[in-house]
Amino acid sequence: MTSGTGRPGLASFSLDEDDDIPVPTPQQRAAARAGGEKLGFKSEPVEAPNKRPTAPAREAVYTANFHIRTTPEDRERYDDFAYRHRMKKGEAMRLLLDLAEEAEAARAKKK
């Protein structure tokens, strides 16, 4: 325990200034490597771990942002519709537009 400990009775695990371990020089590393190889240890270059190939980025389908002023109730209905049918909101918008165009064409035929 060092003298600068904040609470008595607790050990300090910080390094003291006189406990610095010197970094080995390149000559010391080479001597240690040569000594290890004499004992039968082989020094091999460190290989990078095998990384899984990255998946190609998916191309975005719905790239346009569209801001609509609507009531909270209609927004909730739209979100519920998309969730109920387990579809993306862009798919739901396309389906609703397709249905609206079909209804419009049916109304035009009746006239």
C-alpha positions in Angstrom: 0.0 0.0 0.0 1.3 3.4 -0.9 1.3 6.4 1.5 -1.1 8.3 -0.8 -4.0 5.9 -0.5 -7.3 7.6 0.0 -8.7 5.1 2.4 -6.6 3.1 4.9 -7.0 -0.6 4.7 -7.6 -0.7 0.9 -4.8 -1.8 -1.4 -3.7 0.4 -4.2 -3.1 -1.4 -7.5 -1.8 1.6 -9.3 1.8 1.4 -10.5 4.3 3.3 -8.4 6.7 5.6 -10.2 9.7 3.4 -9.4 8.0 0.3 -10.7 8.2 1.3 -14.4 9.3 -1.7 -16.5 11.6 -0.7 -19.4 10.5 -1.6 -22.9 13.0 -4.1 -24.4 15.3 -2.8 -27.1 15.3 -4.4 -30.6 18.6 -6.0 -29.8 17.2 -7.6 -26.6 14.1 -8.8 -28.6 16.4 -10.4 -31.2 18.5 -12.1 -28.5 15.4 -13.5 -26.8 14.0 -14.7 -30.1 17.3 -16.4 -31.0 17.5 -18.0 -27.5 13.9 -19.3 -27.8 14.6 -20.8 -31.2 17.6 -22.7 -29.8 15.2 -24.2 -27.2 12.9 -25.3 -30.0 10.3 -22.5 -30.1 9.7 -21.2 -33.6 9.2 -17.5 -34.2 6.5 -17.2 -36.8 5.0 -14.0 -38.1 1.7 -13.2 -36.5 -1.1 -13.8 -39.0 -4.2 -11.7 -39.0 -7.2 -13.8 -37.8 -9.4 -15.1 -40.6 -12.2 -12.6 -41.1 -15.5 -13.6 -42.6 -16.0 -12.0 -45.9 -18.2 -8.9 -45.5 -21.6 -9.2 -47.0 -22.2 -6.8 -50.0 -24.2 -3.7 -49.0 -27.9 -4.0 -49.8 -29.1 -1.5 -52.3 -31.9 0.7 -50.9 -35.3 0.3 -52.6 -37.2 3.1 -50.9 -34.9 6.1 -51.3 -37.3 9.0 -51.4 -38.5 10.8 -48.3 -42.1 11.9 -48.4 -43.6 14.2 -45.7 -47.4 14.2 -45.4 -49.5 16.3 -43.0 -52.0 14.0 -41.5 -54.0 13.5 -38.4 -52.6 11.3 -35.7 -55.5 8.9 -36.1 -54.7 8.4 -39.9 -51.0 8.0 -39.1 -51.8 5.3 -36.5 -54.1 3.6 -39.0 -51.3 3.6 -41.7 -48.7 2.3 -39.2 -51.1 -0.4 -38.0 -51.9 -1.5 -41.6 -48.2 -1.9 -42.4 -47.6 -3.8 -39.2 -50.6 -6.0 -39.5 -49.6 -7.1 -43.0 -45.9 -7.3 -42.0 -44.7 -5.0 -44.8 -42.4 -2.1 -45.1 -44.1 1.3 -45.1 -42.9 1.9 -48.6 -44.7 -1.3 -49.8 -47.8 -0.3 -47.9 -47.7 3.1 -49.6 -47.4 1.5 -53.0 -50.3 -0.9 -52.3 -52.5 1.9 -51.1 -51.7 4.0 -54.2 -52.4 1.0 -56.5 -55.8 0.4 -54.7 -56.6 4.1 -55.0 -55.8 4.1 -58.8 -58.0 1.0 -59.3 -60.9 2.6 -57.4 -60.4 5.8 -59.5 -60.5 3.8 -62.7 -63.6 1.9 -61.5 -65.4 5.2 -60.8 -64.4 6.6 -64.2 -65.9 3.5 -65.9 -69.2 4.0 -64.1 -69.6 7.6 -65.5 
